[in-house]
């Protein structure tokens, strides 16, 4: 992850809006600093979703050999809960805690 550092107290309002747009649309993470100390991060929603996916996969891979996985939800049930059409039987979607 690449982080662009900026000095927080020197950012005016129009510039702050530009930073938010860059983080939101450019998958760019921007660190706001104050006296060279990180004060905040602007992170795009897509980057956060990617990090959540990696965390979920890592947690699954850790828990599977430990035998601590909870039962999955059959795909048909997951699709029913989401209001989607009937799925192929036999597929499993694992339930993640929110």
Residue, then its C-alpha position, 0 to 999 in steps of 0.5 A: x500500500x502506497x501512502x502519500x503524506x501531507x501536512x494537515x494544518x496547511x490543507x485548505x478546504x478545497x484541497x481537502x475535498x480533492x484529497x477525499x476524491x483522490x482517495x475515493x476514486x484513485x485507490x490512493x491512501x493519503x496520510x495526513x500528518x501534523x508535525x511529522x506524526x500521522x494524524x489520519x488516513x484517507x482510504x478508499x472504500x475499495x481498499x478497505x473492502x480488499x483488506x476485509x477480504x484478505x482478513x476474512x480469507x486469512x481467518x478462514x485459513x487459520x481456523x480450518x486446520x484448527x477445526x474451529x470453523x462454524x457450519x456454513x450456510x448452503x448457497x441456496x439459503x444464502x441466495x434466498x436470504x439475499x433475494x436471489x434465484x435458486x442456486x446449484x445445490x451442494x455449494x456452501x457459502x461460509x457465514x462471516x460475522x459482521 
